[in-house]
């Protein structure tokens, strides 16, 4: 409410026609949206409770401070019960940046007017004295607290429509569980930082980046995240409490529960003085690709029932149906500049390759190769590449198969899939068992390809978590996949390819049920062919290198991509 009109007129007409007040409410909404936009990271905004939550008694309450900003003779006209409840319920909220600076969610000076300026300043000053107490979780899609007896002629403070990323789309009971999880993670993060100091993380990262081995790419991201957190805390010692709450609220999936990750095992062993090679062997044992971040026991009856409830609340039954993706559904960082027609000698059989031509094609894969990293190949070769062919060899190779939602309109369930920026893509790789252990890869014939020959590359795509922003989701492995012309998937009995460490945090409590459902399901085929199938660029020198032939400026050059960077 406001004091733009005389009391008698207000009693009769309310403020529905008060143009200045409506302009102020519009700016109030704009200030809210601007603060959220500034706080948003990876498409997610978080707001935080302070110690003034529900504060309404005594002079130090937010509402009392707000009213004190008006001349005494005008306070009665601003003392609206609907606006008071809004300020008491939501006025205490703040946003946090990475270094712990708190910003009131409402009442920014640049979004107020002269009448409310002093009242807004009082609220900001009071909030500056408050302490952040945790993450705020809202199950409502609007923050509006009008009086039940209000006539439409009265308008009040309120946010009529919250952005999706600020709404927890489940029951109040589930929201309470989420709050409890945040509080637990805050305590765990304090313990993690105490157990794994900055010097240990820095030394371990130096070793792993200089001499990577299989599985290290899975933990480098979380180690770097923890190291950066240590550095922020060291640089801003007076903001430790706020920095930790920000880290917990915005942490990539699993990072805030670091002690439960396989990466904690390696750090723990090195901290305790175990020889590096011994620690490495233990690390490799727990990094079994089929066990990493996957539940190892069947779901309980209670977990299945809870999963049914959560799926119903979120409306994601259709989201759990998956199919093989098509190449045109992927974002590519490179595509052929031109399509070179295959020359023929004419006649009925002119399209067939002679034996000598095939032998030459095989030979070309084995000679005159330039060894190069993926990072350098991307920077120096891709910008001039007009056409790329990739060599498909014998044996098991690192084929990646892209999947997507059967129902494109189904709600997002993957961490990188957002309502405002849809990306339901995911990938899976095949695993094989042998007396030597588990081996990653699948044969060329499974994907409709013949070994020992080159195939045209139709595009190069990054892993789904990084297709929109390469620096987002550091908890997920970076990949570059060379999509192969006419490649396909011929086995559809391996489940749905939904892995718990790729799902949104709302599904974490029922991960065993989701995993069991995925394992029991069948991937849907897609018609027409081809499928989005390709070979991955190697992450470490231990992985099988990629052999590619690049056409550029009238020349053909052979490259062997042997590692990421």
Buried (B, 14 or more C-beta within 10 A) or exposed (E): BBBBBEEEEBEEEBBEEBEBBBEBBEBBBEBBEBBBEEBBEBBBBBBBBBEBBEBBEEEEBBBBBBBBBBEEEBBEBBBBEBBBBBBBBBBBBBBBBBEBBBBBBBBBEEBBBEBBEBBBBBBBEBBEEBEBBBBBBBBEBEBEBBEEEBEEEBBBBBBEEBBBBBBBBBEEEBBEEBBEBBBEBBEBBEEBBEBBEBEBBEEBBEEBEEEBBBBBBBBBBBBBBBBBBBEBBEEBEEBBEBBBBBBBBBBBBBBBBBBEBBBBBBBBBBBEEBEBEEBBEBBBEBBBBEEBBBBEEEBEEEBBEBBEBBBEBBEBEBBBBBBBBBBEBBEBBBBBEEEEEEEEEEEEEEEEEEEEEBEEBBEBBEEEBEEBBBBEBBEEBBEEBBBBBBBBBEEBBBBBBBBBBBBEEBBBBBBBBBEEEEBBBBBBBBBEEEEEEEEBBBBBEBBBBEBBBBBBBBBBBBBBBBBBEEEBBBBBBBBBBBBBBBBBBEEEEBBBBBBBBBBBBBBBBBBBBBBBBBEEBEBBEBEEBBBBBBBBBBBBEEBBBBBBBBBBEEEEBBBBBBBBE
